Amino acid sequence: MKIVILGAGQVGRSAAQSLSREEANEVTVVDVDEDILRNLQDRLDIRTVAGNASYPTVLEAAGAPEADIIVALTSSDEVNMMACEIAYTLYRTPTKIARIRSSEYTNRPELFSDDALNVDVFISPEQLVTEYVERLIKYPGALQVLDFADGKVQLVGVHALKGGPLVGQRLRELPEHLPKAEARVVAIYRAGRSVAPVGDSVIESGDEVFFLAARADIKKVMSELRKQDEPVKKVVIAGGGNIGFRLARALEKSSQVKLIERDLRRARKASELLENAIVLNGDAADEELLIEENIDSADVFAALTNSEEANILSAMLAKRLGAHKVMALINKPSYADLIESGSIDIAISPQTITIGSLLAHVRRGDVVRVHSLRRGAAEALEAVVHGDKNSSRVVGRRVEEILLPEGTSIGAVVRGEEVMMAHHDTVVQADDHVILFLSDRRHLEAVERLFLRTSR
């Protein structure tokens, strides 16, 4: 597959790294910064072209006339949209994906209708991150909460803690603890290493456990792995930019929200647009301000400014001053593991979240959703099954008959509105949505091939 990525910022570099790992892909990256491109070319097996991403001559040099997909990820919404428009007008590029940040555009879906702008899919990183943080707040104690099948099924990561009824017990005992719940443990990580989640596996305190469950059963399963956290009532948000403001607006009707913004004009604008949230003009790393605003009573402190250093410092300070749980937006994935081993509870990586949404539109085999786990080492994906016994490798077959690569498991099957945890004798039918977990993303292509129709 020939893929042209426009923009070598954080998201563009992450996309190039992820997509170039797969042998079937030929990736070209376009950016105005030649130094960044040289560095990328030294590390990855890709082509690079220096220039303005919306110029026809630059797109031609990047191979746009032969490209299967153009992914416009520059820092400019207008450049991204124009590049997609030119790619379609001049080369009829089949798939055009654009990163659109401004709500001035994303709030107008008619702009992206069939007879409007030639953007097949638009991705809003700010909205994706806002929804991600909102889910984490909805389920206190969760490390990750990821949606599948339009939210009917969710994949949740938690740290198992002493006192959870299932801690110290074998996995086969989960159905006895939750006889009416649809849930399945799909992965266990202990001291950074994967532990096979088979019936005799024993969950230990400190394990990082990923489980699939119907949305209605999430809190029941979490209560088996750790003492149930109290619902979040008080939230303090550092940063009134796109993400911080959107989160405050999403939470202000259900929680007590305080938004701290350093820039006076931005703080005034936020206070005018928010209805119930309290907006403070100040520095979230100011100890006196945090103490004055009773940070020790906050259930969640979320540092969501544009500066990851400021996010790390303010989150660490808030934790030291008594905030129950602290989160920090971290752009460098290499920082995330370091800070999560310290006083910060959750590192939020915009790249990881955005890449998951992007990959769902690039994958083959009717893969409709992809989520990266553990900084991209593992993946969970949702594939739609098409065809019949003659044209599909999975239709009409029991789960135990499907030739899955090593480290890959089918966790759940969604059939219409019905959610079924997959067992060895579960039969997959046409139009099912199958949720898979891959402990090693190198097997991704083999999984994709399984869900491609054959011509037998």
C-alpha positions in Angstrom: 0.0 0.0 0.0 1.4 3.4 -1.0 0.9 6.0 1.8 1.8 9.7 1.7 2.0 11.4 5.1 1.9 15.1 5.1 3.5 16.7 8.2 6.3 15.3 10.4 5.2 16.6 13.7 4.6 14.3 16.7 1.6 12.6 15.2 3.1 12.4 11.7 6.3 10.9 13.0 4.4 8.4 15.1 2.2 7.5 12.0 5.3 7.0 9.9 7.0 4.8 12.5 3.9 2.6 12.9 3.0 2.2 9.3 6.6 1.7 8.0 7.0 -1.3 10.2 4.7 -3.3 8.0 6.3 -4.7 4.9 3.3 -4.2 2.7 3.5 -0.4 3.1 5.5 2.1 1.1 5.6 5.3 3.2 6.6 8.8 2.1 6.7 11.7 4.5 6.5 15.4 3.4 7.5 18.3 5.6 9.1 21.8 5.3 11.8 21.0 7.9 14.6 19.1 6.2 16.4 18.4 9.5 13.4 16.5 10.8 13.1 14.6 7.6 16.8 13.6 7.6 16.5 12.3 11.1 13.4 10.3 10.2 15.1 8.8 7.1 18.0 7.7 9.3 15.7 5.8 11.6 12.9 4.5 9.3 12.6 2.8 6.0 10.7 5.6 4.3 11.0 8.2 1.5 11.0 11.9 2.4 10.2 15.0 0.4 10.8 18.6 1.6 8.3 21.2 0.7 4.8 22.7 1.3 2.3 19.8 1.7 -0.4 21.5 -0.4 1.7 22.4 -3.4 0.9 20.1 -6.4 4.6 19.8 -7.4 5.5 18.6 -3.9 2.6 16.2 -3.9 3.7 14.8 -7.3 7.3 14.4 -6.0 5.9 12.5 -3.0 4.1 10.0 -5.3 0.5 11.3 -4.7 -0.6 10.3 -8.3 0.0 6.6 -7.4 -0.8 6.8 -3.6 -3.6 4.7 -2.1 -3.9 7.0 0.9 -3.0 10.5 1.7 -2.8 11.4 5.4 -2.6 15.1 6.1 -1.3 15.8 9.6 0.4 19.2 9.3 -0.2 21.8 12.1 -2.5 23.7 9.7 -6.1 22.7 9.2 -6.3 24.7 6.1 -3.2 23.1 4.5 -4.5 19.6 5.4 -7.9 20.3 3.8 -6.3 21.9 0.7 -3.9 19.1 0.2 -6.8 16.6 0.3 -8.7 18.7 -2.2 -5.8 18.9 -4.6 -5.0 15.2 -4.3 -8.5 14.3 -5.3 -8.9 17.0 -8.0 -5.5 16.2 -9.7 -5.0 12.5 -8.9 -8.3 11.1 -7.7 -6.5 9.7 -4.6 -8.9 7.0 -3.3 -8.6 7.7 0.5 -7.9 11.1 2.0 -7.5 11.6 5.8 -7.0 15.0 7.4 -6.3 16.2 10.9 -8.7 19.0 11.7 -8.2 20.7 15.1 -10.5 23.7 15.1 -14.0 23.2 16.3 -15.0 25.9 13.7 -14.6 23.1 11.1 -15.4 20.0 13.1 -18.7 21.4 14.4 -19.9 21.7 10.8 -20.3 18.1 9.5 -21.9 19.4 6.2 -18.4 20.6 5.3 -17.3 16.9 5.0 -20.4 15.6 3.2 -20.1 13.8 -0.2 -20.7 16.9 -2.2 -18.5 19.2 -0.1 -14.8 19.1 0.8 -12.9 16.1 -0.5 -11.9 14.8 2.9 -13.0 11.2 3.4 -12.1 11.1 7.1 -11.2 13.9 9.5 -9.5 13.2 12.8 -9.6 15.7 15.7 -6.8 14.7 18.2 -8.2 17.2 20.7 -11.6 15.6 20.7 -10.2 12.1 20.8 -8.0 13.0 23.9 -11.0 14.7 25.6 -13.2 11.6 25.2 -10.4 9.4 26.4 -9.8 11.4 29.6 -13.6 11.6 30.1 -13.8 7.8 30.1 -10.9 7.5 32.6 -12.8 9.9 34.9 -16.0 7.9 34.5 -14.2 4.8 35.7 -12.0 5.7 38.6 -9.1 3.3 39.0 -8.8 2.5 35.3 -5.5 3.0 33.4 -7.1 2.8 30.0 -10.7 2.6 28.8 -11.2 1.9 25.0 -14.4 1.6 23.0 -15.3 -1.1 20.5 -18.5 -1.8 18.6 -19.9 1.7 19.1 -19.3 1.5 22.9 -21.1 -1.8 23.4 -17.8 -3.4 24.5 -14.9 -1.7 26.3 -11.4 -2.8 26.9 -10.2 -1.7 30.3 -6.8 -1.8 31.9 -6.4 -1.7 35.7 -3.8 -2.4 38.3 -5.0 -5.3 40.4 -4.6 -4.5 44.1 -4.7 -6.4 47.3 -8.2 -6.6 48.6 -9.8 -7.3 45.2 -11.9 -10.6 45.5 -10.2 -12.0 42.4 -6.6 -11.2 43.4 -4.8 -14.4 44.4 -7.5 -16.4 42.5 -7.4 -18.3 39.2 -8.9 -16.7 36.2 -11.3 -19.7 35.7 -13.1 -18.4 38.9 -14.2 -15.1 37.3 -17.5 -16.5 36.0 -18.3 -17.8 39.6 -17.6 -14.3 41.0 -19.7 -12.6 38.2 -22.2 -15.1 37.0 -24.4 -12.6 35.1 -21.6 -10.4 33.7 -20.1 -10.7 30.2 -16.4 -10.3 30.7 -13.0 -11.8 29.8 -9.4 -11.1 30.8 -7.4 -10.9 27.6 -3.9 -9.9 28.9 -1.9 -9.8 32.1 1.4 -7.9 32.5 3.6 -8.6 35.5 6.7 -6.5 36.1 6.5 -5.5 32.4 6.3 -9.0 31.1 3.3 -10.7 29.5 1.6 -13.6 31.4 -0.7 -15.9 29.4 -4.3 -15.3 30.6 -5.3 -19.0 30.8 -7.8 -20.6 33.2 -5.1 -21.5 35.7 -3.3 -18.1 35.7 -3.4 -16.5 39.1 -3.8 -12.7 39.3 -1.3 -11.1 41.7 -1.4 -7.7 43.4 0.3 -5.2 41.2 -0.5 -7.0 37.9 -1.6 -4.8 35.0 -4.8 -6.5 33.8 -6.7 -5.9 30.6 -10.2 -7.2 30.3 -13.0 -7.0 27.8 -16.6 -6.5 29.1 -20.0 -5.2 28.0 -20.2 -1.6 29.0 -22.8 -2.3 31.7 -20.5 -4.7 33.4 -17.3 -2.7 33.6 -17.6 -1.5 37.2 -18.5 -5.0 38.4 -15.4 -6.5 36.9 -13.2 -3.6 38.2 -14.5 -4.3 41.7 -13.2 -7.8 41.5 -9.7 -6.6 40.8 -9.4 -3.7 43.2 -11.3 -2.0 45.9 -13.9 0.2 44.2 -13.0 3.9 44.0 -15.5 6.5 44.9 -17.1 8.4 41.9 -15.3 11.5 40.8 -16.9 14.7 42.1 -14.2 17.3 42.1 -11.9 17.9 39.1 -9.2 20.4 38.6 -7.9 21.0 35.1 -4.7 22.8 34.3 -4.8 24.4 30.8 -7.7 26.1 29.1 -6.7 25.2 25.5 -8.7 23.0 23.1 -8.4 19.9 25.3 -8.7 21.5 28.7 -11.7 23.6 27.7 -13.5 20.7 26.0 -13.0 18.5 29.0 -14.3 21.2 31.4 -17.4 21.7 29.2 -18.0 17.9 29.1 -17.7 17.5 32.9 -19.2 20.7 34.3 -22.7 19.4 34.5 -21.8 16.2 36.4 -18.8 17.3 38.5 -17.4 20.3 40.3 -14.8 21.6 37.9 -12.1 24.2 38.3 -10.1 25.3 35.2 -6.7 27.0 35.8 -5.4 29.0 32.8 -2.3 31.1 32.7 -3.2 33.3 29.8 -5.7 36.1 30.9 -7.5 36.4 27.6 -8.0 32.7 27.2 -9.2 32.5 30.8 -11.7 35.2 30.2 -13.0 33.5 27.0 -13.3 30.2 28.8 -15.2 31.8 31.7 -17.7 33.4 29.2 -18.4 30.1 27.5 -18.5 27.7 30.5 -21.7 27.6 32.5 -20.9 25.9 35.8 -17.1 25.5 35.9 -14.9 27.9 37.9 -12.2 29.5 35.8 -9.0 30.7 37.5 -6.3 32.9 36.0 -3.0 31.6 37.3 -0.2 29.1 37.1 -1.1 25.5 37.9 2.4 24.9 39.2 1.9 27.7 41.8 1.9 25.9 45.2 0.1 28.7 47.0 -2.7 28.7 44.3 -3.2 25.0 44.6 -3.4 25.0 48.3 -5.8 28.0 48.3 -8.0 26.1 45.9 -8.1 23.0 48.2 -6.2 20.7 45.8 -6.1 18.1 48.6 -9.9 17.6 48.1 -9.6 17.0 44.4 -10.5 13.6 43.1 -8.7 14.2 39.8 -6.1 16.7 38.7 -5.6 16.7 34.9 -2.6 18.7 33.5 -3.5 19.4 29.9 -1.4 22.4 28.8 0.7 22.5 25.6 3.9 22.1 27.7 4.6 18.6 28.8 7.3 19.9 31.3 4.7 22.1 32.9 2.2 19.2 32.9 4.7 16.9 34.7 5.7 19.5 37.3 2.1 20.6 38.1 0.9 17.0 38.3 3.7 16.0 40.6 3.0 19.1 42.8 -0.7 18.4 42.9 0.0 14.8 44.0 2.3 15.9 46.7 -0.3 18.3 48.0 -2.9 15.6 48.3 -4.8 15.3 45.0 -6.2 11.7 44.9 -5.3 11.0 41.2 -3.2 13.0 38.8 -2.9 12.8 35.0 -0.5 14.5 32.7 -0.6 15.1 28.9 2.8 13.8 27.6 3.8 14.2 24.0 7.0 12.2 24.1 6.0 8.5 24.5 9.5 7.7 26.0 8.6 10.0 28.9 5.3 8.2 29.7 6.8 5.0 31.2 9.2 7.1 33.3 6.6 9.3 34.9 4.0 6.5 35.4 6.6 4.7 37.6 6.7 7.8 39.8 4.1 10.0 41.4 2.0 10.6 38.3 -0.9 8.0 38.0 -1.6 8.2 34.3 0.4 9.6 31.4 -1.9 10.6 28.5 -0.2 10.2 25.0 -2.1 12.2 22.3 0.0 10.3 19.6 -1.0 6.9 20.8 -4.7 7.9 21.0 -4.7 9.6 17.6 -2.7 6.8 15.9 -5.3 4.3 17.1 -8.1 6.2 15.3 -5.9 6.8 12.2 -4.9 3.1 11.8 -8.5 2.0 11.7 -8.8 3.8 8.4 -5.6 2.4 7.0 -5.9 -1.2 7.9 -7.1 -3.8 5.4 -9.6 -6.6 6.0 -12.6 -4.5 7.3 -10.7 -3.5 10.4 -12.9 -0.7 11.8 -11.1 0.2 15.1 -7.6 -0.1 16.3 -6.2 0.8 19.8 -2.5 0.7 20.7 -1.7 -0.6 24.1 1.5 -0.4 26.2 3.1 2.3 24.1 2.4 0.5 20.8 3.8 -2.9 21.7 0.4 -4.6 21.7 -2.8 -3.8 19.9 -6.5 -4.5 20.2 -8.7 -4.3 17.1 -12.2 -4.7 15.9 -12.8 -6.5 12.6 -16.1 -6.9 10.7 -16.6 -10.4 9.3 -17.9 -10.6 5.7 -18.5 -13.3 3.2 -19.5 -17.0 3.6 -17.7 -20.3 4.2 -16.3 -20.3 0.7 -15.0 -16.7 0.7 -14.0 -16.3 4.3 -11.4 -18.0 6.6 -13.5 -17.3 9.7 -17.2 -17.5 8.8 -19.0 -20.6 10.1 -15.9 -21.7 12.1 -15.5 -22.2 15.8 -13.0 -20.0 17.5 -10.7 -23.0 18.2 -10.7 -23.7 14.4 -9.5 -20.2 13.4 -5.7 -20.2 12.7 -4.7 -17.2 14.8 -1.0 -16.1 15.0 0.9 -16.7 18.3 -0.1 -14.3 21.0 -3.4 -13.4 19.4 -6.8 -14.1 20.9 -10.4 -13.4 20.1 -11.9 -11.8 23.2 -15.5 -11.0 22.2 -18.0 -11.3 19.4 -20.7 -8.6 18.9 -23.7 -9.8 16.9 -26.2 -7.0 16.5 -26.9 -5.7 20.0 -25.7 -9.0 21.6 -22.3 -9.1 23.3 -20.7 -12.5 23.7 -17.4 -13.3 25.3 -15.6 -15.7 22.9 -15.1 -19.3 24.0 -13.5 -22.2 22.1 -16.8 -23.4 20.6 -18.2 -19.9 19.7 -19.1 -20.0 16.0 -18.3 -16.8 14.0 -21.0 -15.6 11.6 -21.1 -13.1 8.7 -21.5 -9.5 9.9 -20.2 -10.2 13.4 -17.9 -7.7 14.9 -14.9 -9.6 16.4 -12.7 -8.0 19.0 -9.1 -9.3 19.0 -6.1 -8.8 21.2 -2.5 -9.0 19.9 0.3 -9.2 22.4 2.8 -8.8 19.5 1.8 -6.3 16.9 4.2 -7.9 14.4 1.5 -10.4 13.7 -0.9 -7.7 12.6 -0.6 -8.4 8.9 -1.4 -12.1 9.4 -4.6 -11.1 11.4 -5.6 -8.7 8.6 -5.3 -11.4 6.0 -7.6 -13.7 8.0 -10.4 -11.1 7.6 -9.9 -10.5 3.9 -12.3 -12.3 1.6 -10.6 -15.0 -0.5 -11.6 -15.9 -4.1 -11.8 -19.6 -3.6 
